[in-house]
């Protein structure tokens, strides 16, 4: 009778432990190079932001300037006062917010349109193109204060060159208007802001147009597409990534603009030029109510974060559908 023998079970194999990886020499160098930038970022941006959020929950007034850490905690009272449209503080903040929204939409829209028109006009090579490119970038290259102070002198009622040109040279107006006070102050700040910002849009769009091949335009021209059709079907789609970043950056810059109203109007800005950043400055440093000013700053930060998040979400959805 034949007997069958079952094979012996395999012996468990023991793997030798893998040798421990040794850190190569100088592994710490990248971290050491990045550490100063991270530290400065924390000191310059994060720490002041957290301090401002903490101040917004306190009653930090002129009576607690020397010992600001001992200011009494008031919770959400500063936010309630800032959002109460029935009170003087809330009405002033709402009016400043609406003025800033209108200011931002007009400045960003006009600056983008001028920048796009100039970039498309200077896309093709012709004699003198370098001169016009340099000329268009002069407002952006000038120091901010020098340019705005120059506009301040030009917009003066009695000695300004704007009134001299409109009244005496061209005869468009019968009398010299006030450009820096009253309702015309909004027009003045719009002109100055557009003059400062549109060269940046021109620079960014010109850089984006360099990546668009000329062969596409030549093929479109052979198919009978006119200039406006080529701009809608070729230029705008190719510049979509540039426009996405450009519009967002210009929106944040313009909505937080402080230099233009401060240099143009001084500390006593007219109601028509009461931008929200300058309004928060006055609420903090003129009335010495830093708690209320910090609460307004936090509300502004939350609004900008909300608008930025919604904008990026809509842009990403549109790019995915495309």
NORDA-V335106 format. One record per backbone hydrogen bond with DSSP energy under -0.5 kcal/mol. CO is the residue of the C=O (numbers start at 1). NH is the residue of the N-H. E is the energy in kcal/mol with one decimal. If there is no record, write none. Layout:
co:CO nh:NH e:E
co:CO nh:NH e:E
This chain:
co:4 nh:6 e:-0.5
co:12 nh:14 e:-0.5
co:13 nh:15 e:-0.6
co:24 nh:27 e:-1.2
co:26 nh:29 e:-1.3
co:28 nh:32 e:-2.3
co:29 nh:33 e:-2.0
co:30 nh:34 e:-1.8
co:31 nh:35 e:-2.0
co:32 nh:36 e:-0.7
co:34 nh:38 e:-2.3
co:35 nh:39 e:-2.7
co:36 nh:40 e:-2.6
co:37 nh:41 e:-2.3
co:38 nh:42 e:-2.1
co:39 nh:43 e:-2.3
co:40 nh:44 e:-2.9
co:41 nh:45 e:-2.2
co:41 nh:46 e:-1.5
co:42 nh:47 e:-3.1
co:45 nh:49 e:-1.8
co:46 nh:50 e:-2.6
co:47 nh:51 e:-2.4
co:48 nh:52 e:-2.6
co:49 nh:53 e:-2.1
co:50 nh:54 e:-2.1
co:51 nh:55 e:-2.5
co:52 nh:56 e:-1.7
co:54 nh:57 e:-1.2
co:55 nh:58 e:-2.1
co:57 nh:74 e:-2.5
co:57 nh:75 e:-1.2
co:58 nh:60 e:-1.0
co:59 nh:61 e:-1.1
co:60 nh:290 e:-1.4
co:60 nh:291 e:-1.3
co:61 nh:64 e:-1.8
co:62 nh:65 e:-0.8
co:65 nh:68 e:-0.8
co:67 nh:70 e:-1.7
co:68 nh:71 e:-1.1
co:72 nh:59 e:-2.5
co:74 nh:77 e:-1.2
co:76 nh:80 e:-2.3
co:77 nh:81 e:-2.3
co:78 nh:82 e:-2.1
co:79 nh:83 e:-2.0
co:80 nh:84 e:-0.7
co:81 nh:84 e:-0.5
co:83 nh:85 e:-1.1
co:84 nh:87 e:-1.2
co:84 nh:90 e:-0.6
co:87 nh:91 e:-2.3
co:88 nh:92 e:-2.2
co:89 nh:93 e:-2.2
co:90 nh:94 e:-2.5
co:91 nh:95 e:-2.5
co:92 nh:96 e:-2.2
co:93 nh:97 e:-2.2
co:94 nh:98 e:-2.4
co:95 nh:99 e:-2.3
co:96 nh:100 e:-2.2
co:97 nh:101 e:-2.2
co:98 nh:102 e:-2.3
co:99 nh:103 e:-2.5
co:100 nh:104 e:-2.7
co:101 nh:105 e:-2.5
co:102 nh:106 e:-2.2
co:103 nh:107 e:-2.4
co:104 nh:108 e:-2.6
co:105 nh:109 e:-2.2
co:106 nh:110 e:-2.7
co:107 nh:111 e:-2.5
co:108 nh:112 e:-2.4
co:109 nh:113 e:-2.2
co:110 nh:114 e:-2.6
co:111 nh:115 e:-2.5
co:112 nh:116 e:-2.7
co:113 nh:117 e:-2.5
co:114 nh:118 e:-2.5
co:115 nh:119 e:-2.3
co:116 nh:120 e:-2.5
co:117 nh:121 e:-2.3
co:118 nh:122 e:-1.9
co:120 nh:123 e:-1.2
co:126 nh:129 e:-1.7
co:128 nh:132 e:-1.9
co:129 nh:133 e:-2.3
co:130 nh:134 e:-2.1
co:131 nh:135 e:-2.4
co:132 nh:136 e:-2.5
co:133 nh:137 e:-1.1
co:135 nh:138 e:-1.1
co:137 nh:141 e:-1.7
co:138 nh:142 e:-1.8
co:143 nh:147 e:-2.2
co:144 nh:148 e:-2.3
co:145 nh:149 e:-2.4
co:146 nh:150 e:-1.8
co:147 nh:151 e:-1.8
co:148 nh:152 e:-2.1
co:149 nh:153 e:-2.0
co:150 nh:154 e:-2.1
co:151 nh:155 e:-1.9
co:153 nh:156 e:-1.0
co:154 nh:162 e:-2.0
co:154 nh:163 e:-0.5
co:155 nh:179 e:-0.7
co:156 nh:160 e:-0.8
co:160 nh:164 e:-1.5
co:161 nh:165 e:-2.2
co:162 nh:166 e:-2.5
co:163 nh:167 e:-2.7
co:163 nh:168 e:-0.6
co:164 nh:168 e:-1.0
co:164 nh:169 e:-1.8
co:165 nh:170 e:-2.7
co:166 nh:172 e:-2.0
co:166 nh:173 e:-1.4
co:175 nh:177 e:-0.6
co:177 nh:179 e:-0.6
co:181 nh:184 e:-0.5
co:182 nh:185 e:-1.2
co:183 nh:186 e:-1.1
co:183 nh:187 e:-0.5
co:184 nh:188 e:-2.0
co:185 nh:189 e:-2.4
co:186 nh:190 e:-1.7
co:187 nh:191 e:-2.3
co:188 nh:192 e:-2.2
co:189 nh:193 e:-2.2
co:190 nh:194 e:-2.6
co:191 nh:195 e:-2.3
co:192 nh:196 e:-1.7
co:193 nh:197 e:-2.1
co:194 nh:198 e:-2.4
co:197 nh:200 e:-1.1
co:197 nh:201 e:-1.4
co:198 nh:202 e:-2.5
co:199 nh:203 e:-2.4
co:200 nh:204 e:-2.4
co:201 nh:205 e:-2.5
co:202 nh:206 e:-2.2
co:203 nh:207 e:-2.0
co:204 nh:208 e:-1.9
co:205 nh:209 e:-2.2
co:206 nh:210 e:-0.9
co:208 nh:211 e:-1.3
co:209 nh:212 e:-1.3
co:211 nh:213 e:-0.6
co:213 nh:216 e:-0.7
co:213 nh:217 e:-0.7
co:214 nh:218 e:-2.1
co:215 nh:219 e:-2.4
co:216 nh:220 e:-2.3
co:217 nh:221 e:-2.3
co:218 nh:222 e:-2.0
co:219 nh:223 e:-1.5
co:220 nh:225 e:-2.7
co:221 nh:224 e:-1.1
co:226 nh:230 e:-2.3
co:227 nh:231 e:-2.1
co:228 nh:232 e:-2.2
co:229 nh:233 e:-2.6
co:230 nh:234 e:-2.2
co:230 nh:235 e:-1.7
co:231 nh:236 e:-2.5
co:234 nh:238 e:-2.1
co:235 nh:239 e:-1.9
co:237 nh:240 e:-1.0
co:239 nh:243 e:-2.9
co:240 nh:244 e:-2.2
co:241 nh:245 e:-1.5
co:242 nh:246 e:-2.8
co:243 nh:247 e:-2.5
co:244 nh:248 e:-1.2
co:245 nh:249 e:-2.5
co:246 nh:250 e:-2.5
co:247 nh:251 e:-2.2
co:248 nh:252 e:-2.2
co:249 nh:253 e:-2.4
co:250 nh:254 e:-2.7
co:251 nh:255 e:-2.4
co:252 nh:256 e:-1.5
co:254 nh:257 e:-1.5
co:258 nh:262 e:-1.9
co:259 nh:263 e:-2.7
co:260 nh:264 e:-2.0
co:261 nh:265 e:-2.3
co:261 nh:266 e:-0.6
co:262 nh:266 e:-1.4
co:265 nh:268 e:-0.6
co:267 nh:269 e:-0.7
co:270 nh:273 e:-1.3
co:271 nh:274 e:-1.3
co:273 nh:275 e:-1.8
co:275 nh:279 e:-2.3
co:276 nh:280 e:-2.4
co:277 nh:281 e:-1.7
co:278 nh:282 e:-2.3
co:279 nh:283 e:-2.3
co:280 nh:284 e:-1.4
co:281 nh:285 e:-3.0
co:282 nh:286 e:-1.6
co:282 nh:287 e:-1.3
co:283 nh:289 e:-0.9
co:288 nh:290 e:-0.7
co:289 nh:293 e:-2.0
co:290 nh:294 e:-2.4
co:291 nh:295 e:-2.0
co:292 nh:296 e:-2.2
co:293 nh:297 e:-2.0
co:294 nh:298 e:-2.2
co:295 nh:299 e:-2.2
co:296 nh:300 e:-2.2
co:297 nh:301 e:-2.3
co:298 nh:302 e:-2.5
co:299 nh:303 e:-2.2
co:300 nh:304 e:-2.4
co:301 nh:305 e:-2.4
co:302 nh:306 e:-2.3
co:303 nh:307 e:-2.7
co:304 nh:308 e:-2.5
co:305 nh:309 e:-2.4
co:306 nh:310 e:-2.5
co:307 nh:311 e:-2.5
co:308 nh:312 e:-2.5
co:309 nh:313 e:-2.1
co:310 nh:314 e:-2.5
co:311 nh:315 e:-2.4
co:312 nh:316 e:-2.4
co:313 nh:317 e:-2.1
co:314 nh:318 e:-2.2
co:315 nh:319 e:-2.4
co:316 nh:320 e:-2.0
co:317 nh:321 e:-2.0
co:318 nh:322 e:-1.9
